Amino acid sequence: MIFLVLTSNLSLFAATSWTCSSDSDCPAGTTCDTPSSSCKPEKDKVAEYVTIRLKTGANNPNSFGSGTIFVQNPANDMILGQLEVNGSASSGEYYFIQELSISISAPSSVKFENFRLVYDKNGNGLVDSSEDVISEGSISGFSVKFEVEQKFQGFKTNQLENFLIVASFSDENPIDNLNFYAFIQNNTSIVAKASKGTDIEHFERLSFPKFSFEPKNGYFLFASGSHFAPQTPPRWEEINKEWEIMHLRLKALDDANELQSLTIDIYGSSVRFGNGVEKIALCSDKNNDGKCDDVIVELSEFTEDQESAVFQIPEGKVSLNTGEETFLVVKANLNFYKDQNASFYIKENDITLKTKKKIAGTNIQTVTFNYNCKESDEGCRLKPEENEETEDDSATNEDSGCSILFID
């Protein structure tokens, strides 16, 4: 593990200029010393050494599925990303974050402004009214520096802290399918401090989700929704059950339209609809929470080796007025055996609209569900033998007083 030492002695801490007139001017872990009008560390409150780890937050904006989040132009007060900071220390309750720098990747025509760093105290990934803006960003080219306001610089050691990067983006003449996003260049992008030394765990680059403006003319938006899950491959022990495998966002951008059919494709080892996937359904999600509210179409009878499931949607079930958006959920009942794996996806030609439009948002793809157990693992489902008896056969044999024993 490589670390970069940013501060290394007490003199650097003592040199910090924290002027004050009361304790409310000082960061946590310090108090206002009246004679000197400066913030002084409380006894045993400030860590001597701290190691800081940065990563994207658990409630980072969700771009899974499409890989891009589509937003209106202009996009005001949008959350570019959630940053998780963990300052670990063997002693002391507090350390200090003084600066954070980010970079922006965007076409030259994109205007960005009004950057703020919000302390996401409850970690929910939302800007709540009770949460503080701890810094307003200073823009230089495609770089933004946040100098944290003095009174907000103190944070608890050995605790996950979350921050939201908020800004506004616009483009007078947006080009279709061009992305913009924020990233943290490397471990020199944060300035943090303890009383004697601070290490920042090494990383090359930390990227937040990609965004794109909704196209205006000739498009229908069919993209992943904000509740697309799962975001990480589940363990094999969890796979064999009903899953909500896709969350979809549809929007009639410039004209009323209707979804007439939707195909879900499958790619994997041995898995087919009817072999590993016992049932699949398309649902409405009326309140945009990622859950199935009403089943629109359900499929459970499949031909052999069927690699696609086609939902023929009843007329009027998924119709949208101009500018209207709706949300759908795809759920599937999985029953894999050893070494089966699969992911599900939607391509542009899998979507049939009443009025033909170009599609913004596809391709959409799930994580890979991988049933990678070992034969010796308890509960591992092995591949059924082709001549294995069915439940009906078993019942018949039991009624006749006969029994059959299969030996591998």
Secondary structure, DSSP 8 states (H G I E B T S, - for coil): --EEEEE-SHHHHHT---B-SSGGGS-TTEEEETTTTEEEE-TTTB-SEEEEEEEE-TT----TTTS-EEE-SSEEEEEEEEEEEEEE-SS-SEEEEEEEEEEEE--TT-EEEEEEEEE-TT-SSS--TTS-EEEE-EEETTEEEEE--GGG-EEETTSEEEEEEEEEEE-SS--TT--BEEEE-STTSEEEE-SSEEEEE--S-EE---EEE---SSEEEEEE-TT---SS---HHHHSSEEEEEEEEEE-SSS-EEEEEEEEEEEEEB-EETBEEEEEEEEE-TTSSSS--EEEEEE----TTB-EEEEE--TTTTEE-TT-EEEEEEEEEE---TT-EEEEEE-GGGEEESS--EEES--EE---EE----TTSTT------TT---HHHHHHHHHTT-------
